[in-house]
Amino acid sequence: MTITTLSTAIGFILISLGLIGIIVPLLPGLPLLWLGAFAWAWGNDFQQVGWPTLIALALLAGVGIVVDLFLASAISRRAGVSWRAIGGAILGGLLGGIFLTWIPILGPLAGALIGAVVGMWLIEYRIRGDSEAATNAVWSYLSGVAFSSLVNFLLALLMLALFFWQAYWS
């Protein structure tokens, strides 16, 4: 097996993992997409996909990272969700994901989602003492996460289009 074949295979494996990471929040989707593009480009001596393209892909991945880190939290905070509740969502998501690992593939994802919602709701309810306010906080958080996921999905499509355009159609 040549280095070109190996790096192309590794590149496509990493790109595939990146696509899975767009859906499964436990994997860093956009950085894996970039790493896959880099591995592919390296194995092809940066002929079709060069540094300008890799830098553009890195910038898009960076935007996705910033969106992931700040957008859901910013939307939640704007709606009045406390930092403790966001921490409760993170802790609940981790515990839920771990708790349902016995169910293949979808278990950890469903557990993380359910755990995040329950963790946030419990903390907000404890802080506010009002189930309606806690429910509104959870909906705000979920809308922020959904919007963040949509932005990351669109960034992934843009990254893939740019990569394949440079790799195969330019």
Secondary structure as GFF3:
##gff-version 3
##sequence-region A 1 170
A	DSSP	alpha_helix	3	23	.	.	.	ID=ss1
A	DSSP	alpha_helix	29	43	.	.	.	ID=ss2
A	DSSP	alpha_helix	51	66	.	.	.	ID=ss3
A	DSSP	pi_helix	67	71	.	.	.	ID=ss4
A	DSSP	alpha_helix	72	78	.	.	.	ID=ss5
A	DSSP	alpha_helix	83	99	.	.	.	ID=ss6
A	DSSP	alpha_helix	106	128	.	.	.	ID=ss7
A	DSSP	alpha_helix	131	168	.	.	.	ID=ss8
###
